[in-house]
Amino acid sequence: MAGQRGGEPTNYIARLSEWADAHLTFVRNISTGMAIVGVILLAKSVKLTTKFTNALEIPLEFIQKNVKLRGRLRRITEHGLEIEHVPITLPIVSSLQRRWHSDGLLLIRLAGVELTPDGTVWLKEEVQPAQMVWFQLLGRKDSVLDCLVVVNKGRFSSICLNEEILRHGLGKTICIEGLAHESQLYWKLHRRLLQAELKAVKKRKGIWKEETLVEKLNEHISKNKYMQKLKQFATWLRMRL
């Protein structure tokens, strides 16, 4: 009995060792799988936290999935908004972010909007330098990004600059570059832009406050000297008859 009790721990350890040997491949596979998943997650984190300094650096899948990014406005030019991308910060890859940090600005156009010179002036007054903005990727042409750009106004409100420009009559609605015309997203966004433009048309704001062709023609006729004399002659003739 004593021998059996003395041998139990040894047998237990031996059996455990045998089980470990038999399932070593399984354990290794689990460890390898977890390592692969970790690498994939890290790679995605690095991609999401990479600072993009050029439109061509942005992965195509980001544009196809219409990912939203954030950044600080640096300049507004006649070609668009120059924005410094501000990536998401994660402790795991913070050291990599510092290592890969570089300078460069993304050139962004307001998608679906043909901006007027007055619209550019309005943007410079409305959006302050270094202000944080969000931009949704819709398309890319060469080194220019077509995006919806949103600016926070206070803690609980925000405005879409694309819609706001049209709402003030400071631009016209055009095709949204980069999106397939038959896609649901295209028509959803295009409808929003048209509704914003229609408000400016109804209120005759901005470019829509210009006189119609008929109004211009009537004004031209009323100011014409020969037409004024003709009207005077017609009035004199009616008085004589």
VEXKEVO-983577 format. One record per residue (C-alpha): z negated, y, x; residue number from 1. Coordinates in nm, 3 decimals, decimal comma. Each point is the difference from the previous one (the first is absolute). Example, Ala and Ser with C-alpha at 12.3 -4.5 7.8 and 13.67 -1.06 7.14 Angstrom:
BEGIN
+---------+---------+---------+-----+
|      pz |      py |      px |   k |
+---------+---------+---------+-----+
|  -0,780 |  -0,450 |   1,230 |   1 |
|   0,066 |   0,344 |   0,137 |   2 |
+---------+---------+---------+-----+
END
This chain:
BEGIN
+---------+---------+---------+-----+
|      pz |      py |      px |   k |
+---------+---------+---------+-----+
|   0,000 |   0,000 |   0,000 |   1 |
|  -0,096 |   0,236 |   0,273 |   2 |
|   0,331 |  -0,073 |   0,172 |   3 |
|   0,189 |   0,077 |  -0,313 |   4 |
|  -0,183 |   0,328 |  -0,050 |   5 |
|   0,063 |   0,093 |   0,361 |   6 |
|   0,370 |  -0,074 |  -0,035 |   7 |
|   0,061 |   0,200 |  -0,320 |   8 |
|   0,046 |   0,340 |   0,168 |   9 |
|   0,234 |  -0,155 |   0,251 |  10 |
|   0,204 |  -0,167 |  -0,275 |  11 |
|   0,011 |   0,328 |  -0,195 |  12 |
|   0,128 |   0,194 |   0,296 |  13 |
|   0,251 |  -0,271 |   0,081 |  14 |
|   0,134 |   0,000 |  -0,354 |  15 |
|   0,025 |   0,380 |   0,000 |  16 |
|   0,187 |  -0,013 |   0,328 |  17 |
|   0,238 |  -0,261 |  -0,138 |  18 |
|   0,065 |   0,213 |  -0,310 |  19 |
|   0,068 |   0,305 |   0,215 |  20 |
|   0,245 |  -0,195 |   0,216 |  21 |
|   0,177 |  -0,136 |  -0,308 |  22 |
|   0,032 |   0,342 |  -0,160 |  23 |
|   0,057 |   0,201 |   0,316 |  24 |
|   0,365 |   0,057 |  -0,085 |  25 |
|  -0,095 |   0,122 |  -0,345 |  26 |
|  -0,258 |   0,241 |   0,142 |  27 |
|   0,249 |   0,127 |   0,254 |  28 |
|   0,258 |   0,055 |  -0,272 |  29 |
|  -0,250 |   0,203 |  -0,203 |  30 |
|  -0,089 |   0,209 |   0,305 |  31 |
|   0,367 |   0,053 |   0,081 |  32 |
|   0,077 |   0,093 |  -0,361 |  33 |
|  -0,284 |   0,250 |  -0,011 |  34 |
|   0,120 |   0,148 |   0,328 |  35 |
|   0,356 |   0,035 |  -0,135 |  36 |
|  -0,127 |   0,166 |  -0,319 |  37 |
|  -0,211 |   0,232 |   0,212 |  38 |
|   0,301 |   0,095 |   0,211 |  39 |
|   0,212 |   0,063 |  -0,310 |  40 |
|  -0,270 |   0,217 |  -0,158 |  41 |
|  -0,047 |   0,189 |   0,324 |  42 |
|   0,375 |   0,053 |   0,032 |  43 |
|   0,015 |   0,139 |  -0,355 |  44 |
|  -0,301 |   0,221 |   0,069 |  45 |
|   0,160 |   0,131 |   0,317 |  46 |
|   0,325 |   0,071 |  -0,189 |  47 |
|  -0,188 |   0,182 |  -0,276 |  48 |
|  -0,202 |   0,200 |   0,249 |  49 |
|   0,284 |   0,085 |   0,238 |  50 |
|   0,080 |   0,367 |   0,030 |  51 |
|   0,367 |   0,055 |  -0,074 |  52 |
|   0,155 |   0,287 |   0,191 |  53 |
|   0,360 |  -0,058 |  -0,104 |  54 |
|   0,158 |  -0,113 |  -0,326 |  55 |
|   0,178 |  -0,284 |   0,179 |  56 |
|  -0,335 |  -0,149 |   0,109 |  57 |
|  -0,103 |  -0,070 |  -0,359 |  58 |
|   0,061 |  -0,366 |  -0,091 |  59 |
|   0,278 |  -0,058 |  -0,251 |  60 |
|  -0,239 |  -0,197 |  -0,223 |  61 |
|  -0,214 |   0,314 |  -0,038 |  62 |
|   0,297 |   0,187 |  -0,144 |  63 |
|   0,114 |  -0,291 |  -0,216 |  64 |
|  -0,351 |  -0,030 |  -0,147 |  65 |
|  -0,031 |   0,381 |  -0,038 |  66 |
|  -0,325 |   0,013 |   0,198 |  67 |
|  -0,213 |   0,314 |  -0,021 |  68 |
|  -0,105 |   0,162 |   0,327 |  69 |
|  -0,205 |   0,308 |   0,079 |  70 |
|   0,038 |   0,279 |   0,249 |  71 |
|  -0,062 |   0,364 |   0,089 |  72 |
|   0,260 |   0,264 |  -0,068 |  73 |
|   0,105 |   0,179 |   0,318 |  74 |
|   0,309 |   0,200 |  -0,091 |  75 |
|   0,235 |   0,074 |  -0,290 |  76 |
|   0,361 |   0,063 |   0,089 |  77 |
|   0,330 |   0,021 |  -0,186 |  78 |
|   0,053 |  -0,367 |   0,089 |  79 |
|  -0,326 |  -0,125 |  -0,149 |  80 |
|  -0,371 |  -0,051 |   0,071 |  81 |
|  -0,112 |  -0,094 |   0,348 |  82 |
|  -0,307 |  -0,222 |  -0,038 |  83 |
|  -0,229 |  -0,163 |   0,253 |  84 |
|  -0,075 |  -0,353 |  -0,116 |  85 |
|  -0,373 |  -0,078 |  -0,021 |  86 |
|  -0,045 |  -0,379 |  -0,008 |  87 |
|  -0,286 |  -0,194 |  -0,153 |  88 |
|  -0,290 |  -0,051 |   0,240 |  89 |
|  -0,153 |  -0,346 |   0,036 |  90 |
|  -0,280 |  -0,082 |   0,250 |  91 |
|   0,174 |  -0,323 |   0,108 |  92 |
|   0,309 |   0,178 |   0,125 |  93 |
|  -0,143 |   0,341 |   0,080 |  94 |
|   0,039 |  -0,063 |   0,373 |  95 |
|   0,365 |  -0,095 |  -0,050 |  96 |
|   0,054 |   0,317 |  -0,204 |  97 |
|  -0,131 |   0,212 |   0,285 |  98 |
|   0,213 |  -0,191 |   0,248 |  99 |
|   0,317 |   0,044 |  -0,207 | 100 |
|  -0,065 |   0,360 |  -0,100 | 101 |
|   0,304 |   0,221 |   0,047 | 102 |
|   0,137 |   0,329 |  -0,122 | 103 |
|   0,286 |   0,047 |  -0,240 | 104 |
|   0,074 |   0,125 |  -0,351 | 105 |
|   0,171 |  -0,164 |  -0,295 | 106 |
|   0,272 |   0,202 |  -0,174 | 107 |
|  -0,037 |  -0,043 |  -0,377 | 108 |
|   0,223 |   0,120 |  -0,282 | 109 |
|  -0,115 |   0,035 |  -0,359 | 110 |
|   0,182 |  -0,292 |  -0,162 | 111 |
|   0,219 |   0,083 |  -0,298 | 112 |
|  -0,019 |   0,377 |   0,056 | 113 |
|   0,257 |   0,250 |   0,121 | 114 |
|  -0,227 |   0,271 |   0,135 | 115 |
|   0,091 |   0,370 |  -0,020 | 116 |
|  -0,099 |   0,259 |   0,263 | 117 |
|  -0,259 |   0,133 |  -0,245 | 118 |
|  -0,133 |  -0,355 |  -0,028 | 119 |
|  -0,057 |  -0,011 |   0,376 | 120 |
|  -0,191 |   0,330 |  -0,021 | 121 |
|  -0,211 |  -0,138 |  -0,285 | 122 |
|  -0,087 |  -0,311 |   0,201 | 123 |
|  -0,117 |   0,211 |   0,294 | 124 |
|  -0,230 |   0,190 |  -0,235 | 125 |
|  -0,121 |  -0,303 |  -0,194 | 126 |
|  -0,067 |  -0,248 |   0,281 | 127 |
|  -0,210 |   0,116 |   0,290 | 128 |
|   0,057 |  -0,114 |   0,361 | 129 |
|  -0,205 |  -0,308 |   0,094 | 130 |
|  -0,056 |  -0,081 |  -0,367 | 131 |
|  -0,018 |  -0,373 |  -0,071 | 132 |
|   0,277 |  -0,140 |  -0,220 | 133 |
|   0,107 |  -0,341 |  -0,126 | 134 |
|   0,364 |  -0,104 |   0,010 | 135 |
|   0,158 |  -0,302 |  -0,166 | 136 |
|   0,293 |  -0,149 |   0,187 | 137 |
|   0,313 |  -0,026 |  -0,216 | 138 |
|   0,284 |   0,008 |   0,250 | 139 |
|   0,102 |   0,067 |   0,357 | 140 |
|   0,320 |   0,147 |   0,136 | 141 |
|   0,028 |   0,022 |   0,377 | 142 |
|  -0,326 |   0,170 |   0,106 | 143 |
|  -0,080 |   0,160 |  -0,338 | 144 |
|  -0,227 |  -0,147 |  -0,267 | 145 |
|   0,045 |   0,061 |  -0,374 | 146 |
|  -0,342 |  -0,003 |  -0,164 | 147 |
|  -0,216 |   0,105 |  -0,289 | 148 |
|  -0,258 |   0,236 |   0,149 | 149 |
|  -0,339 |   0,050 |  -0,164 | 150 |
|  -0,257 |   0,266 |   0,091 | 151 |
|  -0,362 |  -0,004 |  -0,113 | 152 |
|  -0,118 |   0,305 |  -0,191 | 153 |
|  -0,376 |  -0,011 |  -0,013 | 154 |
|  -0,201 |  -0,322 |  -0,022 | 155 |
|   0,150 |  -0,145 |  -0,316 | 156 |
|   0,351 |   0,139 |  -0,029 | 157 |
|   0,327 |  -0,022 |   0,189 | 158 |
|   0,361 |   0,112 |  -0,037 | 159 |
|   0,329 |  -0,162 |   0,086 | 160 |
|   0,202 |   0,257 |   0,196 | 161 |
|   0,329 |  -0,152 |  -0,116 | 162 |
|  -0,087 |   0,060 |  -0,365 | 163 |
|  -0,171 |   0,333 |   0,060 | 164 |
|   0,307 |   0,146 |   0,172 | 165 |
|   0,216 |  -0,093 |  -0,299 | 166 |
|  -0,263 |   0,120 |  -0,248 | 167 |
|   0,017 |   0,347 |   0,156 | 168 |
|   0,378 |   0,006 |   0,000 | 169 |
|   0,016 |   0,003 |   0,380 | 170 |
|   0,239 |  -0,292 |   0,031 | 171 |
|   0,230 |  -0,237 |  -0,186 | 172 |
|  -0,025 |  -0,371 |  -0,072 | 173 |
|   0,232 |  -0,221 |   0,205 | 174 |
|   0,033 |  -0,374 |   0,062 | 175 |
|  -0,297 |  -0,162 |   0,174 | 176 |
|   0,131 |  -0,123 |   0,332 | 177 |
|  -0,106 |  -0,345 |   0,112 | 178 |
|  -0,075 |  -0,150 |  -0,343 | 179 |
|   0,242 |  -0,225 |  -0,184 | 180 |
|   0,124 |   0,185 |  -0,309 | 181 |
|  -0,049 |  -0,306 |  -0,218 | 182 |
|  -0,363 |  -0,048 |   0,105 | 183 |
|  -0,287 |   0,069 |  -0,236 | 184 |
|  -0,176 |   0,222 |   0,252 | 185 |
|   0,309 |   0,220 |   0,039 | 186 |
|   0,024 |   0,079 |  -0,370 | 187 |
|  -0,375 |   0,044 |  -0,033 | 188 |
|  -0,009 |   0,262 |   0,276 | 189 |
|   0,331 |   0,160 |  -0,100 | 190 |
|  -0,129 |   0,044 |  -0,356 | 191 |
|  -0,313 |   0,171 |   0,131 | 192 |
|   0,208 |   0,242 |   0,207 | 193 |
|   0,234 |   0,078 |  -0,289 | 194 |
|  -0,294 |   0,070 |  -0,230 | 195 |
|  -0,144 |   0,242 |   0,257 | 196 |
|   0,336 |   0,174 |   0,033 | 197 |
|   0,039 |   0,025 |  -0,378 | 198 |
|  -0,326 |   0,195 |  -0,021 | 199 |
|   0,141 |   0,260 |   0,239 | 200 |
|   0,327 |   0,015 |  -0,196 | 201 |
|  -0,181 |   0,059 |  -0,331 | 202 |
|  -0,218 |   0,271 |   0,150 | 203 |
|   0,294 |   0,140 |   0,200 | 204 |
|  -0,194 |  -0,001 |   0,322 | 205 |
|   0,140 |   0,032 |   0,350 | 206 |
|   0,370 |  -0,079 |   0,022 | 207 |
|   0,012 |  -0,055 |  -0,376 | 208 |
|  -0,085 |   0,360 |  -0,084 | 209 |
|   0,350 |   0,106 |   0,103 | 210 |
|   0,220 |   0,126 |  -0,280 | 211 |
|   0,244 |  -0,234 |  -0,166 | 212 |
|   0,375 |   0,051 |   0,038 | 213 |
|   0,026 |   0,153 |  -0,350 | 214 |
|  -0,284 |   0,242 |   0,072 | 215 |
|   0,159 |   0,103 |   0,328 | 216 |
|   0,337 |   0,052 |  -0,171 | 217 |
|  -0,154 |   0,216 |  -0,273 | 218 |
|  -0,185 |   0,205 |   0,258 | 219 |
|   0,318 |   0,045 |   0,202 | 220 |
|   0,193 |   0,113 |  -0,308 | 221 |
|  -0,272 |   0,242 |  -0,107 | 222 |
|  -0,001 |   0,163 |   0,343 | 223 |
|   0,380 |   0,022 |   0,029 | 224 |
|   0,117 |   0,365 |  -0,025 | 225 |
|   0,324 |  -0,085 |  -0,176 | 226 |
|  -0,183 |  -0,205 |  -0,260 | 227 |
|  -0,243 |   0,286 |  -0,056 | 228 |
|   0,289 |   0,241 |  -0,062 | 229 |
|   0,163 |  -0,252 |  -0,232 | 230 |
|  -0,320 |  -0,024 |  -0,200 | 231 |
|  -0,022 |   0,380 |  -0,018 | 232 |
|   0,359 |   0,020 |  -0,122 | 233 |
|  -0,066 |  -0,266 |  -0,266 | 234 |
|  -0,306 |   0,193 |  -0,121 | 235 |
|   0,199 |   0,328 |  -0,013 | 236 |
|   0,283 |  -0,173 |  -0,189 | 237 |
|  -0,236 |  -0,139 |  -0,265 | 238 |
|  -0,140 |   0,348 |  -0,056 | 239 |
|   0,349 |   0,144 |  -0,053 | 240 |
|   0,111 |  -0,261 |  -0,253 | 241 |
+---------+---------+---------+-----+
END
